[in-house]
Amino acid sequence: MKEELLKKIENREIVVGVVGLGYVGLPLAVEKAKAGFKTIGFDVQEEKVKLVNEGHNYIGDVVDKDLKEIVEKGMLRATTDFTFIKDVDFIAICVPTPLDEHQQPDISYVQSSATAISKHLKKNTMVVLESTTYPGTTEELIKPILEEGSGLKCGEDFYLGFSPERVDPGNLLYKTKNTPKVVGAIGKDATEVIATMYRAVLGADIYEVSSPAVAEMEKILENTYRNINIGLVNELTMLCNKMGISMWEVVDAAKTKPYGFQAFYPGPGLGGHCIPLDPYYLDWKAREYGFHTSMIEASGMINDRMPEYCVERAEKILGKFYKSLNHSKILVLGVAYKNDIDDYRESPALRVIEVLQKEGAFVDFYDPWIPEYKYKGEKHKGIEKIDESIIQGYDLVIITAAHSNFDYEMIQTNAKFVFDTRNAMKNIKNRENIELL
């Protein structure tokens, strides 16, 4: 099996299957197809399948022209029919791994994908899980499902591994193609073959580890590291505010040290599908071993509280003008979880808006990237534009995403007051009506 697959990789004879055509799956499918491997994308959402087959892109990190070209050349097609799994030699599982309402890992998408794959899995196939999850998922969950459903044996009839996705929406430097990849598989042969497959597609280093569990833990470490450090900075931000010190200035001064320090900045909370969620996967798994991840729990509490803290700060700002939150008009600028993207998954801005409204404020939002969003089952529509007269009509403007296409000069000039939670207005000289988080 090893030699056959290595030869097929070298000759570009591998047919690739990508399960899940979202923020991770579609960019990966595009790169596989661009590298000369015929690719089939699998998704349960018919609308996504239709868009892909028409060459219409819906993911920011995919170049529209690239998608259209590979579809027209027949190198990429999409389907909801999992029977086509029988036609592929390499399968990447790129489905969501959210938390449920009890803050427990929801691996139902991974389970259902593995079950669907197992019914049509053929010999000499590589299966790789890319979805972020707790250490042990690949070997304890995926392997038994694939073996039982297919009647094949892992290591003898198919290879199984884990290679964590590394996608940073909106990053102009690092995309799927040039971001280093970690690969851990069950057995040395599986690791070698799967790593060789990624090397044939990506233009970055492929780092091999000894097992899927190491690769799974490595991914959790990446995001837990950021979660904890952001929690530290957010906590110190609250202290600095009491002390009359700018945490933004403190961090900028600290990062002048050329070693031993990496800059993290405060904000209204954590967003995206990784940093706010992934540490809870490790926290949940650790309980099986009677172990409590106290640093994860502490940083989680701090970061989860930031939207409420921002509302408290907004209330104090309004108090300077003898106003309360109740019946004040507030404009929130930016509901994306980071600047210059159309992704609002887990965005703290949504929670900020929710808490403001519960306190009786009249809240509008404007985001040129996100005209409307859905939160807790309800749709929320933003205002269509901002200008001088619109800005003048609000008691307070709160910036929760530092989009580069906001006219900050115009906003500062016309706003009664601005609460900047992202230091988006750092280049504005007149700061009489600006307060930083």
N, C-alpha and C positions, 0 to 999 in steps of 0.2 A: 504493500500500500504506500509506504513512504516513497520509494523510488518512482512509482507510477505518478503520484501526485506532484513530486518535485519536477518531473519531466513535463507534466501538463502545465505547471506554473511557468516554466521556462518557455514553453511554446505558446503561451497565452491561450491554452485550450480549456482552462477552468471556466465554468459558468458560475457566476456569483449570484447568490440570493441574499437580499437584505430585507429583514422582517421589521417593519416599522419605518415609515417614511416621514419622520418628523425632523426636529432640529439636528439630530445625530445621524439618522438613517439616510436621509436624502443626500446630504453632502458626501457621505461615504459611498453611496451608490454611484453618484456622479464621478467621484475619483476613480472608482473601480472601472467604470465604463471608459473614462478618458485614458486609463492605462492600457486599454486594449482587451479587457475582459467583458464578454457579454454578460449583462446584468439584468436580473429580474427583481423588481421591488414588490414586496408583499405588504398589504395594509388592509385592515378591516373597513376603513373609511372609503367609500366609493368615490367621494368627491376628490380626495387626494389622488387616487388612482387615475381618475379622469383627467385631472390637471397635468399629472406627469406625462400621461400618454399623449396629451395635446402639446407638450413642451412648454407648459406654463409654470413658471417658478413661483413658489410661495414661501421660500426660506431665504432670509437675508444673506446668509453666508454662501449661497449658491449663485454663480454668475448666470444670468438669464440666457445669455448666448450659448454658454457651455451646455446647459440642459437641452436647449432646443436642438443643437447640433447632434448630440449623442442620441437623442430620440429619433431624429430624422435619419440617422445612419443605421438605426436598428440595434444600437449597442445597449440601449436601456428601454425597458418597458415595465409597466406596473400591472398588478392584478390583485384581486381579492380571493382568487382561487388557489388554495394551498396545495392542490394536487400537483402543481408545477414544481413543488419541492423535489420531486423525483428527477427533475432535469438539471439540478444544480449540484456543484461539487464543493462549494464553499457557502456557508450560511452564517450571516452575522445577525444576531438578535439585538435590535436597537429600540426596545419598547420602553414606555415610562415605568418608573418605579417610585410612585408617590407615597405619601403617608396617608393612613386612613383617619377617620374622625377621632380616633383614640391616640393619634401620634405613633401608631405602630406601622411597620413596613407593609406596604400593599404590593405583594409580588404576584398578584393575580394575572397581570399582563404577561409576565415572564412565564408563568405556569401554562397559561392558555396557548402561548406561542410555542412552547416546547411540546405540548401535547399535539398541536396541529402539525408540527414538523415531524414528530415521531411516526405519524401514520403513513408518511410518504418518504421517509428517510431511506436512502439506498447505501449500499456499501461504498467504501472509499470516499467518504464525504467528511469535510471539516466543518465543525459547528463551533461558533465562537459567540459567547455572550459579551455584549458591550455595555449593557445597562448597569448603572451603578447599583450595588447591592451589598448585603452583609457578607463577611468572609464565610465561605462554606457553601454558598448557593450553587455554584457550578457542580460541585461533587455530590452534595447532599440532596439537591433538588432536581437539577437538570439531568444529570447522568441517569438516575433511576427512571425518570419519565421517558427519556429517549430509548433506553434499553428495553423497557417493558413494552412501549408502544410499537417499536420497530422489530423486536426480536433479534437485534444486532448487539454485539458486544463492544463496549468502548475500549479503544486501544488495539483491537483486532480488526473490527469492521468499520469503525469510524473514529475520527479524532475529535476531542472536545477540549476547549480552552476558554480562557477569559482574557479579554483585552479591553481595559476601561476606556470609554470615550473621553476625549478631551476636546470639548467644544466650548469656545468662549464667544458667544454672539456679539457681533460688532467689533471684534478685535481685527484691526487693519493689518497687523503683522503676522499673527499666527492663525492659520486655517487648518482644516483637516489634513491637507497635503503636506504641510511643513512642520507639524507638531509631532515631537517624539512620541513613540508608542511603546507601551509595556505589554508583554505577552507572557502569560503563564498557562500551561496546559497540563493535562494528565499524561505524564510520560515524556521522556526526552525527545522521542521521534515526533510526537504531536507538537511539542514546542518548536522544534526545528522547522517543521513543515508550515505551521501556521505563521511563524515569524517570517519565513521565506515568502509567503503569500503577501504579507503586509509590505515587505521590502520591495516587492515587485510593483507596488501601487504608490506608496508614499515616498516622499523625498526627504524624510527625516530618519533619525536613528530609531532602530527597533531594539528595545532592551528586553532580554529574556530573563525571566525569574523561574524559580524551581517548581512552582505550583500555582494553580488558579487562586488558592486562598491568599497567597502572597500578593498577587496582582489585585485581588479584591480589597485587601487591607490597604494596599498602597493608594488606591483611589480614595478610600475613606480618609486616609491620612492627609492627602492633598487638601481636601475640603474642610476637614476638621481643623487643620492648621490655620486656615483663613478664618473660619468661624470663631475660633478662640481668640486670635489676635484682633479681629474686629471687635469682639466683645470687650477685650481689654481697653481698646481705644475708646469705645463708646462709654464705658464706665468712667474712664478718666475724663472724658468730655463733660460728663455731669458734674464731676468734682471741679474741673477747671472753671465751669460756669459759675459755681459758687465762689470761687477764688478770684474771679475777674481776670482769668487767663484764657487766651485763645489756644485751644487744642490744635488748631490748624497750624498756627505758628510754631507750636511745640514740636509737632511731627516734622515740619519742614526743617527745623533746626536739627533735630535728631538724625534725619536722613543724610546729613552732611558727613556723618561717620562712614568711612568707606568699607567697614567690615562689621559683622555682628548685628546689623540692624536692617530690617526691611520695613518700608513705610506702609502703614495701613491708616485709613482715614475714617472719621466718624460718618454717620449717616442716619436716616430715619428708620433703619432696620435692614434686614437682609432680604434679598430677592433672588429670583432665578430658581432653577430646578435642582441645584447641587448644594450650595453652601448652607441654605437654611434647613435642608432635609437630610442630607447624607449622614451627618454625625449621629442622627437618631437611629440609623441602621446599626451602627456600632454599639450605641448605648443599649439598644434592644438585645442584640446578640450577647453582649457582655453579661447580661443578667442570667443567661444560661450557666455561666461559670461563677455565679455568686459575686460578680464584680460590678461596682458602680463607677461609672466614668464621671467623676465629680467635676472635672474641668469642663467637659462637654455640657453637663447640666447647668453649671454656673453661667457659662457664656451664652447658652441658649436662653436662659431667663433674662439676661441683660439685653440681648439683641431683640428678643420678643417684646420687651417693654418699650423699645425706642419709639414706636408710633405714638403711644400714650404720652411719653415724655415730650415729644414734639408738640403735641396738642397742649400740654401743660405750659410749655414755653410760649406757644401762640397766645394762650390765654393771658399770660403775664404781659406780653407785648401790647395786646389790646387794652389791658388795664391801664397802661400809661396814658391812653387817650380816653380814659373813663368809659370804656366799653367792656362788655362781657362777650363771651362766645355766643351766647343766646341772641339770635337775630342779627348777628354780624354777618356781613357778606364777605366770603373768603374765596379767593381763586387759587387753586392748586395747579402749578405748572409742572407737567410731566408725570405720567402714571406708569411709564416703563420702569423696570427694575434697575436699569442702568442707562447711561446716555446713548443717544443715537441708535436705538434699536426699537423694534415694534413688539417686544416681548414683555408681557406684564405678569408672568407666572410668579406667584408669591411676592409680588411687589409690595413693599411696605406702604407705598402711597395709597393703596386701596384701603388699608387699615386706617391710615391717617384720616382719609375722607370719611370713613365709617364712624370713627370716634368723634370727629368734628360735628357730624350730623346728629349724633346722639346727644351732643351737648347743645343742640338747638341752633347751630350755625347754618346759614344758607350757603351751600358749597357748590361751586362750579369747577370744572377742570378743563384744561386745554393741553393737548399733546399732539403735535403735528404728525407723530408716528402712529398714534393710537386714537382714532376718532371716537371709539366706543369700546367698552369692555364689559365682561360678564363676571359678576362677583356674587357668590352665594346664591346662584340661581337667578339673579336679576341683572338686566342690562342697564348700563349707565352710558349716557351719551354726552360727550363733551361739547363745548362751544366751538364754533367753526373757525374762529379767528380771534386774534387779539390786536388791538390798536390803542392809541392814546386815550380815547374816550372810554373804551372798555376797561382798561386798567384803572382809570380814575374812578370807576364806579364801585370799587371794592375797598373794604376796610383794611384788608390784609392780603398780601400775595405770599404764598408759600411755595418755594421751589423744592421739588422732591426728585427731580431728574435734571441733570445738567446738560440738556440737549444743546448742541453747538449752533443750531439754527434759531434759537431764541435771540431776540434783539434786547440784550440786557441793558444797554444804554437807554432805550426807549422805556423799558419796564421801570428802571430806577427813577427816571425823570418824572414819570407820571403816577407811580404808585404812592399811596399814603405811607405805606411801610412794607418792607420785604423781609420775610424770615427765610434765610437761605440755608437749607439743610445740607447742601452739597458743595458749598464754596464756589458755586457757579459764577458768582459776580466778583471774583477775586481781582479782576482787572479794572473794575469800576472805581474811579478815584473818589467821587462824591459818595461817602458812606453814611451820611447823616440819617438816612432812612433805611439802613440795612443792618440786620442783626444775623450773625452766624450761629449755627448750631454749636 
